[in-house]
Amino acid sequence: MPHEAEHQDSEAMKLLKQRLGGLETEEGRTKGLEFKPQPTDCFVVTTPKAGTTWMQQICHQLRTGGSMDFDEISEVVPWIELAHDLDHPLDAPQVAAPRVYKTHCWYDHCPKGGKYIVVVRHPEDVALSFFNFFQGWYFEPGEIDITTFLREFWLKRGEPASRMQNASYHHHLTSWYHHRLDDNVLWVFFEDMKEHLEETVRRVDRFLGLHSPDDVIQTAVEHSSFAFMKTHESQFDEHITKRKRNPACGLPVEAGLGGGKVNQGQVGAAKAAIPSDVLSDIRDKWAKVVTPVTGHADYATFRAGMREELVAAGRW
């Protein structure tokens, strides 16, 4: 995901953007975006840090009946933008049906013809989680503060200028919002995964067409719990991606491997961790990008309105 450094960026931010430019290759990303899925293939679609790994695990547990026989989740649920660079062939059979893939593509760039589970999370919590994820991997603690990271990186994103770039959180959301009632789209809120995990697992099971017996549902719920995934943290820590792509990013091979991805994912934690003026910036961007499309003034009313609409349409 190349990011051109701007002249007003701090030196640390320029270095971050330079490093991120090495994560994907143009050849690899192009191959991923040009992948032709089968109608039963399912994509877990998110912006970064919105519950991607968690939903990958739910899907994999349902389709395998609870198998944990994998080194790292990206081995069995490939990330399409990086699959070529990680030697994960997208057209190959997977360990169980249906085939499942991960992507951070907004709607316009995502391969068409499959099924799509769109997971959305509160933007403030996404912002905090993204900062924490990169700190200790792409930059050391203290090199970039959260205000700089969010204002010069996360909030600066808009619509992609090319297929080599990702959309901002807000543009990603609105691109998929237009397809929220499509038969091949399942809309899931991260907060519902936290509050109603079994209900979410059952929704995903029906959407995948598995109609699993109750014992498989219960195993998937257990294996997708925070406690279970924390115990098996090395299977969800991106170590395959980091070891293969860190050198291309100008990082030591083992960079970012000191901490895992499995965290509590607290709802509302950002309000205490992000300065109030930056929270205002995040809310202003929602008002500018999301409200004109959805009619919802903030995430809370958006979530409530979406649930009401999906229930009425029989999509919950």
Secondary structure as UniProt FT lines:
FT   TURN            7..8
FT   HELIX           11..20
FT   TURN            21..23
FT   HELIX           26..33
FT   TURN            39..40
FT   STRAND          42..45
FT   TURN            48..49
FT   HELIX           52..64
FT   HELIX           73..76
FT   TURN            80..87
FT   TURN            90..91
FT   STRAND          100..103
FT   HELIX           107..109
FT   STRAND          115..120
FT   HELIX           123..134
FT   TURN            136..138
FT   TURN            141..143
FT   HELIX           146..149
FT   HELIX           150..154
FT   TURN            155..156
FT   TURN            163..164
FT   HELIX           169..177
FT   TURN            178..181
FT   TURN            183..184
FT   STRAND          185..189
FT   HELIX           190..195
FT   HELIX           197..208
FT   HELIX           214..223
FT   HELIX           226..231
FT   HELIX           233..236
FT   HELIX           239..245
FT   HELIX           247..249
FT   TURN            253..256
FT   TURN            267..269
FT   HELIX           270..273
FT   HELIX           276..285
FT   HELIX           286..290
FT   HELIX           291..294
FT   HELIX           299..312
FT   TURN            313..314
//
